[in-house]
Amino acid sequence: MLLKIAGTQPKPFTALLAGDVGATKTDLAIFDWTENGLQTRKEGSCKTKAYPDISALLHDFVANEKMPAGICLGVAGPVQGGRADLTNLGWQVEQEALSRQFNQAPVRLVNDLEATAYGLALLDEQDVFVIHEGDRFPTGNAAIIAPGTGLGEAGLFFDGEGYHPFASEGGHVDFVPRTDIDLEIFSFLKKKFGHVSQERVLSGPGICVLYDFLRQKKDREEPAWLKEKLLAHDKATVISQNATECEICRETMELFLRYLAVESANLVLKLKATGGLFIAGGIVPHLLSFLDKDIFLKWFRNAGRLKGLLQQVPVKVLVAKKTALLGAAFYGFRHSS
């Protein structure tokens, strides 16, 4: 395992429906937890917005399967009092309401980044890409940052023996300019959105708005072939996939990765996450051939008097798929035992 999660470990339990409910895509699976660990009965993915609400989505997935004995969903939004508002989706999800719709099966909600943190217990070193090895035997708190449809952040408190994951809404803190072009981007975003958060630049929509800034305010050239692709496919995906082929795409993604390095350092410093920084989400694993480790670490360590601390911190990208789904299952089984 990458990290040991503190507290009670799962005991044998059957038919848990686990999910990672995102604004764009939802991953679902029905798992059993046996003496040999996690076993999958059924697994699938769907476009979240193809459904009117979470209940319809889950019932469609369960279909003719045996009714789950428990449900645990990682959701992209703050969870409070058994209820979650999915920030970039407009859905409200309530544990008690879902339980009634699934024969009173116990339902638990957990923030998707907190679920990702729990998922680290089910991964190993082959599931990461190392940007910086850091200390050989790191200790201390850890942190996770995940640019995707939005920007998620979470922490893991280290008690000396194991880790305690906790959620945050750090992706919605203010974006703070450092350079002249950052100031121009901030002004561009402020006129567009009013409040400028880190999520406005560190997300799929953030990639699009950085590209728009370079086109509209810096008059960067947009090749005809690229314009056709942008009209026909997902804009953020096209930009990121063509970062090595096209100058404006390259500049867009260089800005994105610089902002990611800076915000990653901010998160590590706030949590004193000397145990490691893990980069998750659906964007960065597809940028590994483009990512320059030295440039990323230059900006990551650009923290004045705390540069030395940041040099010790391991920095790794989670390349394993569906870590949040695994983490939701781990969380659900642990609380069902």
C-alpha positions in Angstrom: 0.0 0.0 0.0 1.1 3.6 -0.6 0.0 4.7 2.8 -1.5 3.0 5.8 -4.9 4.3 6.9 -5.3 4.5 10.6 -8.2 3.0 12.5 -10.5 0.0 12.0 -9.8 -2.1 8.9 -12.6 -3.6 6.9 -14.1 -7.0 7.8 -15.9 -9.4 5.4 -19.0 -7.8 4.0 -20.9 -8.5 0.8 -22.6 -6.4 -1.9 -21.5 -2.9 -1.3 -22.4 -0.4 -4.1 -19.5 2.1 -4.3 -19.4 5.1 -6.5 -17.2 8.1 -7.5 -19.8 10.7 -8.6 -18.2 13.5 -10.6 -19.7 16.3 -12.6 -18.6 14.7 -15.9 -18.3 11.0 -15.3 -19.5 8.6 -12.6 -17.6 5.3 -11.9 -19.7 2.6 -10.1 -19.0 -0.9 -8.8 -20.5 -3.6 -6.6 -17.9 -5.1 -4.4 -17.4 -7.8 -1.8 -14.8 -7.5 0.9 -13.4 -11.0 1.6 -10.4 -12.4 3.5 -8.5 -11.9 0.3 -9.4 -8.2 0.0 -11.6 -6.4 -2.5 -13.5 -8.5 -5.0 -15.5 -6.9 -7.9 -19.0 -8.2 -8.9 -19.9 -5.6 -11.4 -18.3 -2.4 -12.6 -19.1 0.4 -15.0 -19.0 4.1 -15.9 -21.5 6.6 -17.3 -21.9 10.2 -18.1 -23.3 11.8 -15.0 -25.4 14.5 -16.8 -27.2 11.8 -18.8 -29.4 11.3 -15.6 -31.7 13.7 -13.9 -30.5 12.8 -10.4 -28.4 10.3 -8.4 -31.3 8.0 -7.7 -32.0 7.4 -11.4 -28.3 6.8 -12.0 -27.9 4.2 -9.3 -31.1 2.3 -10.1 -30.0 2.1 -13.7 -26.7 0.6 -12.7 -28.1 -1.9 -10.2 -30.8 -2.9 -12.6 -31.3 -6.7 -12.2 -28.5 -7.1 -9.7 -29.2 -8.1 -6.1 -30.1 -5.0 -4.0 -26.8 -3.8 -2.3 -26.4 -4.3 1.4 -24.8 -0.9 1.7 -23.9 2.1 -0.5 -20.9 4.5 -0.3 -20.5 7.4 -2.7 -17.6 9.7 -3.2 -19.1 13.0 -4.3 -17.5 16.1 -5.8 -18.6 18.6 -3.2 -18.7 19.3 0.5 -20.5 16.7 2.7 -22.2 18.0 5.8 -24.8 16.3 8.0 -25.3 13.4 5.6 -26.0 15.7 2.7 -23.9 17.0 -0.2 -24.3 19.7 -2.8 -22.4 18.7 -5.9 -20.7 22.0 -6.8 -20.3 21.6 -10.5 -23.4 19.5 -11.2 -26.2 21.2 -9.3 -27.4 18.0 -7.6 -28.3 17.5 -4.0 -27.6 14.1 -2.5 -29.0 13.0 0.9 -28.1 9.7 2.7 -31.5 9.2 4.3 -33.4 9.7 1.0 -31.2 7.3 -0.9 -31.5 4.7 1.9 -35.3 4.8 1.6 -35.0 4.3 -2.1 -32.8 1.2 -1.7 -34.7 -0.8 0.9 -33.2 1.0 3.9 -29.7 -0.1 2.9 -27.2 2.1 4.9 -25.8 4.9 2.8 -22.7 6.9 3.4 -21.4 10.0 1.5 -17.7 11.0 1.5 -16.0 13.8 -0.4 -14.4 12.5 -3.5 -10.9 13.7 -2.6 -11.3 12.2 0.9 -12.3 9.0 -0.9 -9.1 9.3 -3.1 -7.1 9.6 0.1 -8.6 6.3 1.4 -7.9 4.7 -2.0 -4.1 5.1 -1.3 -4.5 2.2 1.0 -5.3 0.0 -2.0 -2.5 1.2 -4.3 1.3 0.5 -4.4 4.3 2.1 -6.0 3.5 0.8 -9.5 0.4 3.0 -9.4 2.4 6.3 -9.3 4.6 8.3 -11.5 7.4 9.9 -9.5 8.2 13.6 -10.1 10.5 13.8 -7.1 11.5 11.0 -4.7 12.1 13.2 -1.7 13.1 11.7 1.6 13.8 8.0 1.4 11.6 7.4 4.4 9.2 10.3 4.6 7.1 10.9 7.6 4.4 13.5 8.5 1.1 14.6 7.0 0.3 14.0 3.3 -1.7 16.0 0.8 -3.7 15.3 -2.4 -4.5 17.7 -5.2 -6.7 16.7 -8.1 -7.5 18.9 -11.1 -10.4 17.6 -13.2 -13.8 19.0 -14.0 -13.1 21.1 -10.8 -10.1 21.3 -8.4 -10.1 19.0 -5.4 -7.8 19.1 -2.4 -7.5 16.9 0.7 -5.2 16.1 3.5 -4.1 13.1 5.5 -3.1 13.6 9.2 -0.3 11.3 10.3 -0.6 10.2 13.9 2.8 8.4 14.1 1.5 5.1 12.9 -1.2 5.7 10.2 -3.0 8.3 8.2 -6.4 10.0 8.8 -7.9 11.4 5.6 -9.9 14.6 5.7 -11.6 16.7 3.0 -11.1 20.4 2.2 -12.5 22.9 -0.2 -9.1 24.3 -0.9 -9.7 24.4 -4.6 -12.0 27.4 -4.1 -9.4 29.6 -2.4 -8.2 32.8 -4.2 -5.9 32.6 -7.2 -3.0 34.9 -6.4 -0.9 36.3 -9.2 2.9 36.2 -9.1 4.1 37.4 -12.5 3.0 40.1 -14.9 1.1 37.6 -17.1 -0.6 36.3 -14.0 -1.9 39.8 -13.3 -3.3 40.0 -16.8 -5.0 36.6 -16.4 -6.4 37.6 -13.0 -7.9 40.7 -14.5 -9.3 38.7 -17.4 -10.9 36.1 -15.1 -12.2 38.7 -12.6 -14.2 40.4 -15.4 -15.5 37.1 -16.4 -16.3 35.5 -13.0 -16.0 38.1 -10.3 -14.3 35.9 -7.7 -11.2 34.2 -9.1 -10.4 30.9 -7.4 -7.7 28.4 -8.0 -10.3 26.1 -9.7 -10.8 28.8 -12.4 -7.3 27.9 -13.7 -6.7 24.4 -12.4 -9.4 22.4 -14.0 -10.7 21.4 -17.4 -12.6 24.6 -17.8 -9.5 26.4 -16.5 -7.5 25.0 -19.4 -10.2 26.5 -21.7 -10.1 29.9 -20.1 -6.3 30.1 -20.2 -6.5 29.3 -23.9 -9.1 31.9 -24.4 -7.0 34.5 -22.6 -4.0 33.8 -24.9 -6.2 34.0 -28.0 -8.2 37.1 -27.0 -5.7 39.1 -25.1 -2.3 38.0 -26.4 -3.4 37.4 -30.0 -1.8 34.0 -30.2 -2.3 32.2 -33.5 -4.9 29.4 -33.7 -4.2 27.1 -36.6 -7.1 26.1 -38.8 -6.7 22.4 -38.1 -6.8 23.1 -34.3 -9.9 25.3 -34.7 -11.7 22.4 -36.4 -10.7 20.0 -33.6 -11.9 22.4 -30.9 -15.3 22.7 -32.5 -15.7 18.9 -32.9 -14.3 17.6 -29.6 -13.9 18.4 -25.9 -11.9 21.7 -25.9 -9.7 21.0 -22.8 -8.8 17.5 -24.1 -7.9 18.9 -27.5 -5.7 21.6 -26.0 -3.9 19.2 -23.7 -3.4 16.5 -26.3 -1.8 19.0 -28.7 0.6 20.6 -26.3 3.7 19.3 -28.1 2.3 20.0 -31.6 0.9 23.6 -31.3 2.4 26.7 -29.8 -0.8 28.1 -28.2 -1.6 24.7 -26.7 1.9 24.4 -25.4 1.8 27.8 -23.7 -1.6 27.1 -22.3 -0.4 23.8 -20.7 2.8 25.4 -19.4 0.7 28.0 -17.6 -1.6 25.2 -16.2 1.4 23.2 -14.9 3.0 26.2 -13.4 -0.1 27.1 -11.5 -0.4 23.4 -10.4 3.1 23.5 -9.0 2.5 26.7 -7.1 -0.8 25.6 -5.6 0.7 22.2 -4.8 3.4 23.9 -2.8 0.8 26.1 -1.0 -1.1 23.0 0.0 2.0 21.2 1.3 3.0 24.2 3.3 -0.4 24.7 4.9 -0.6 21.1 5.9 3.1 20.6 6.5 2.7 17.6 4.3 6.3 16.2 4.5 4.9 12.7 4.1 4.2 13.4 0.4 2.1 15.2 -2.2 -0.1 13.1 -4.5 -1.4 14.6 -7.7 -4.7 12.9 -8.8 -7.5 13.8 -11.1 -8.2 13.1 -14.8 -5.9 15.7 -16.4 -2.3 15.3 -15.2 -1.8 11.5 -15.8 -2.3 12.3 -19.5 0.4 15.0 -19.5 3.4 13.0 -18.2 5.2 13.0 -21.5 4.9 16.8 -21.7 5.6 17.5 -18.0 9.1 18.7 -17.4 10.1 17.6 -13.9 12.8 20.2 -13.4 10.5 23.1 -14.4 7.7 21.8 -12.2 10.0 21.4 -9.2 11.5 24.9 -9.8 8.0 26.4 -9.3 7.0 24.0 -6.6 10.1 24.9 -4.5 9.8 28.7 -5.2 8.7 29.4 -1.6 11.4 31.6 -0.2 12.6 30.6 3.2 10.7 27.2 3.1 12.4 26.0 -0.1 14.4 23.5 2.0 11.3 21.9 3.4 9.7 21.5 0.0 12.9 19.8 -1.4 12.3 17.0 1.1 8.7 16.3 0.0 8.0 13.3 -2.3 5.9 14.4 -5.3 4.0 11.7 -7.1 1.2 11.4 -9.7 -1.5 8.8 -9.3 -1.7 6.9 -12.6 -4.0 4.2 -11.3 -7.5 4.5 -12.6 -10.5 4.9 -10.3 -8.6 5.5 -7.1 -11.6 7.5 -5.7 -13.9 4.5 -6.4 -11.6 2.2 -4.6 -11.4 4.6 -1.7 -15.2 5.0 -1.5 -15.4 1.2 -1.3 -12.7 1.1 1.4 -14.5 3.8 3.4 -17.8 2.1 3.0 -16.6 -1.4 4.0 -14.8 0.0 7.0 -18.0 1.7 8.3 -20.1 -1.3 7.5 -18.0 -3.8 9.5 
